[in-house]
Amino acid sequence: MQILITGGTVFVSRYIAEYYVKAGYDVYVLNRNSREQSKGVKLIQADRHNLGEILRNYSFDVVIDTAYTANDVDLLLNALGSYKDYILISSSAVYPEYAPQPFQEDTQLDVNKYWDQYGMDKIAAEAALQNRNPNAYILRPPYLYGRMNNVYREAFVFDCALTNRKFYLPGKGDMKLQFFHIHDLCRFMDIILEKRPGRHIFNVGNKDTVSIRRWVELCYNIAGKQAEFVNVYADIEQRNYFCFYNYEYCLDVSKQYELMPEVKPMYEGLKEAYAWYTDHEGSVNKKKYMDYIDRNLM
């Protein structure tokens, strides 16, 4: 199978590329070659906003796209030669925070005040794809985690644990988060390509949410430490000292579970993330949460 993956050098697209290389497929990655490439991929070096004829003579079995905007989608579709299937990795940011939860695939899409333009751009990207290819598949994950995650989330908690810091927890720590392991995302794409379901839009994620307190405890435990908490009740922006917005939401992932009833347990997924992070600390885009805590909360 010939697969085209847009990007292929950072977290989601990189993991997907390496997953399919390991599966024995011909994996092409489309990027500007400004970062190290994964072993085994076939590079198509180009800016996706200036593709010209570079893709015209290729024939792909599947295109896996992480497009952020409608323009991203349109330019790629205009440039492609032949392809059979198209999968867009969208986002749960397309659902407005005020809509009834859990969000279902047919929930009315609108601006989300926490994700703002990012969410609106993903809505437009989905619409552009559906307009051009109604048979394409669209996946809407919550927070993705696992190996290669360059976003400072679980890595932030690992750092706090490894430096023996107390953890400054928003409120009582009962805010719930929903995750999906990057390996499960790839497994679900395999199932889609094999079973070709009639439904073309799927929420994807673990059906069970986890409190931020429990999530932090798991991260500390994996790092060999026990979390000691300082509860923060001050009226300050949570993202100044914590790695998630003060926003609790849940996706209805029942349609995913009908096709894929098993997902990776959170503890196992975080263990994999920790093992990767200890060897790739420099690959994570770190935020200055600790600096803010030291200056304002201690």
Secondary structure by P-SEA (a helix, b strand, c coil): cbbbbccccccaaaaaaaaaaaaccbbbbbcccccccccccccccccccccccccccccccccccccccaaaaaaaaaacccccbbbbbccccccccccccccccccccccccccaaaaaaaaaaaaaaaaacccbbbbbbcccccccccccaaaaaaaaaaacccccccccccbbbbbbbaaaaaaaaaaaaacccccccccccccccccaaaaaaaaaaaacbbbbbbbbcccccccccccccccccccccccccccccccccaaaaaaaaaaaaaaccccccccaaaaaaaaccc
